[in-house]
Amino acid sequence: MTINYDFSAFPTLETPRLILRELIADDDDAVYIIRSDIEVTRHNTGAPYTDIQQARTLISDIAWNYKDQSEIRWGITLKTDPSWVIGMCGYNYWIRRDQRVSIGYDLARAYWDNGIMTEALGAICRFGFEQMGLHRIEADVSADNPASGRVLEKLGFKQEGRLREQYWEWGEFHDLLLYSLLRREFERGVP
Ligand SMILES: CC(C)(COP(=O)(O)OP(=O)(O)OC[C@H]1O[C@@H](n2cnc3c(N)ncnc32)[C@H](O)[C@@H]1OP(=O)(O)O)[C@@H](O)C(=O)NCCC(=O)NCCS
């Protein structure tokens, strides 16, 4: 396993339509729009934000975690306007010994169903396998969130388990689906 990435410079990534870049303090309005929308936060990030300060805290936490080398999270922007963040994606933790990370992502509602998250995650998976020396990328997705599962499946992730009634939210228990993508599957290409 070779790790080519040492956190010294933030790894900006480019795809046909997107630039994935570091989040900065000026992204607070954009992050607030994403995280204050109940439709975006419903399945993964808790209660929607009600105060822009929460967006500022998130941005500064992400920066600290990056310095600490425990998290990498990219701001997703369109090439047509790289100054406006429309979503976020990244790795919540990186277990070096196991060459394993957990992936997380969310996108402003106005941009859903245009293949944007599939494009963004494809780029960060490539970065993970090629630069971070990963062996496995894992994801957990609410069973009530089929769009998220579909994004993972389009990228070749396999569903490997269901945690029945694993978490309590909105007055009821929900199942959680576990997915993963292994390096050799990624190298073979999307099925
Ligand atoms: C999940 C999310 C990131 C998807 O982003 P996106 O850019 O819209 O994803 P894509 O357009 O690349 O792909 C979405 C796929 O889901 C499908 N889809 C959308 N709604 C669906 C539904 N209700 N049931 C089944 N499939 C659905 C789309 O048709 C598309 O599949 P296709 O290309 O085969 O047609 C976005 O909806 C989001 O941010 N949701 C809220 C936050 C969230 O759930 N984050 C993930 C937590 S694990």
The ligand as an SDF file (V2000), in Angstrom:
LIG
                    3D

 48 50  0  0  0  0  0  0  0  0999 V2000
  -28.5220   11.4040   -2.0050 C   0  0  0  0  0  0  0  0  0  0  0  0
  -28.0230   12.5930   -2.8420 C   0  0  0  0  0  0  0  0  0  0  0  0
  -26.6270   12.9420   -2.4000 C   0  0  0  0  0  0  0  0  0  0  0  0
  -28.0230   12.1840   -4.3170 C   0  0  0  0  0  0  0  0  0  0  0  0
  -27.3820   13.1970   -5.0790 O   0  0  0  0  0  0  0  0  0  0  0  0
  -27.7130   13.3690   -6.6380 P   0  0  0  0  0  0  0  0  0  0  0  0
  -26.7000   14.2590   -7.2490 O   0  0  0  0  0  0  0  0  0  0  0  0
  -29.1360   13.7260   -6.7840 O   0  0  0  0  0  0  0  0  0  0  0  0
  -27.4780   11.8670   -7.1340 O   0  0  0  0  0  0  0  0  0  0  0  0
  -27.4230   11.3660   -8.6500 P   0  0  0  0  0  0  0  0  0  0  0  0
  -28.2200   12.2820   -9.5170 O   0  0  0  0  0  0  0  0  0  0  0  0
  -25.9840   11.1460   -8.9630 O   0  0  0  0  0  0  0  0  0  0  0  0
  -28.1570    9.9480   -8.5470 O   0  0  0  0  0  0  0  0  0  0  0  0
  -29.3980    9.8310   -7.8920 C   0  0  0  0  0  0  0  0  0  0  0  0
  -30.0380    8.5050   -8.2950 C   0  0  0  0  0  0  0  0  0  0  0  0
  -31.0840    8.2010   -7.3750 O   0  0  0  0  0  0  0  0  0  0  0  0
  -32.2880    8.0170   -8.0850 C   0  0  0  0  0  0  0  0  0  0  0  0
  -33.3710    8.4320   -7.2010 N   0  0  0  0  0  0  0  0  0  0  0  0
  -33.7210    9.6760   -6.8350 C   0  0  0  0  0  0  0  0  0  0  0  0
  -34.7790    9.6270   -6.0040 N   0  0  0  0  0  0  0  0  0  0  0  0
  -35.0780    8.3190   -5.8300 C   0  0  0  0  0  0  0  0  0  0  0  0
  -36.0630    7.6140   -5.0850 C   0  0  0  0  0  0  0  0  0  0  0  0
  -36.9480    8.2670   -4.3160 N   0  0  0  0  0  0  0  0  0  0  0  0
  -36.0810    6.2580   -5.1640 N   0  0  0  0  0  0  0  0  0  0  0  0
  -35.1730    5.5970   -5.9100 C   0  0  0  0  0  0  0  0  0  0  0  0
  -34.2120    6.2020   -6.6490 N   0  0  0  0  0  0  0  0  0  0  0  0
  -34.1750    7.5480   -6.5920 C   0  0  0  0  0  0  0  0  0  0  0  0
  -32.1400    8.8790   -9.3140 C   0  0  0  0  0  0  0  0  0  0  0  0
  -33.0520    8.4800  -10.3150 O   0  0  0  0  0  0  0  0  0  0  0  0
  -30.6760    8.5810   -9.6700 C   0  0  0  0  0  0  0  0  0  0  0  0
  -30.5280    7.2840  -10.2390 O   0  0  0  0  0  0  0  0  0  0  0  0
  -30.3990    7.0740  -11.8490 P   0  0  0  0  0  0  0  0  0  0  0  0
  -29.1980    7.8580  -12.2950 O   0  0  0  0  0  0  0  0  0  0  0  0
  -30.2470    5.6000  -12.0010 O   0  0  0  0  0  0  0  0  0  0  0  0
  -31.6610    7.6140  -12.4620 O   0  0  0  0  0  0  0  0  0  0  0  0
  -28.9620   13.8350   -2.6620 C   0  0  0  0  0  0  0  0  0  0  0  0
  -30.2620   13.4440   -2.9360 O   0  0  0  0  0  0  0  0  0  0  0  0
  -28.8860   14.4150   -1.2500 C   0  0  0  0  0  0  0  0  0  0  0  0
  -28.0440   15.2450   -0.9480 O   0  0  0  0  0  0  0  0  0  0  0  0
  -29.7940   13.9760   -0.3820 N   0  0  0  0  0  0  0  0  0  0  0  0
  -29.8210   14.4710    1.0010 C   0  0  0  0  0  0  0  0  0  0  0  0
  -28.5740   14.1550    1.8050 C   0  0  0  0  0  0  0  0  0  0  0  0
  -28.2950   12.6700    1.8370 C   0  0  0  0  0  0  0  0  0  0  0  0
  -29.1990   11.8430    1.8020 O   0  0  0  0  0  0  0  0  0  0  0  0
  -26.9960   12.3270    1.8940 N   0  0  0  0  0  0  0  0  0  0  0  0
  -26.5610   10.9550    1.9310 C   0  0  0  0  0  0  0  0  0  0  0  0
  -26.6800   10.3860    3.2800 C   0  0  0  0  0  0  0  0  0  0  0  0
  -26.0950    8.7190    3.3520 S   0  0  0  0  0  0  0  0  0  0  0  0
  1  2  1  0
  2  3  1  0
  2  4  1  0
  2 36  1  0
  4  5  1  0
  5  6  1  0
  6  7  2  0
  6  8  1  0
  6  9  1  0
  9 10  1  0
 10 11  2  0
 10 12  1  0
 10 13  1  0
 13 14  1  0
 14 15  1  0
 15 16  1  0
 15 30  1  0
 16 17  1  0
 17 18  1  0
 17 28  1  0
 18 19  1  0
 18 27  1  0
 19 20  2  0
 20 21  1  0
 21 22  1  0
 21 27  2  0
 22 23  1  0
 22 24  2  0
 24 25  1  0
 25 26  2  0
 26 27  1  0
 28 29  1  0
 28 30  1  0
 30 31  1  0
 31 32  1  0
 32 33  2  0
 32 34  1  0
 32 35  1  0
 36 37  1  0
 36 38  1  0
 38 39  2  0
 38 40  1  0
 40 41  1  0
 41 42  1  0
 42 43  1  0
 43 44  2  0
 43 45  1  0
 45 46  1  0
 46 47  1  0
 47 48  1  0
M  END
$$$$
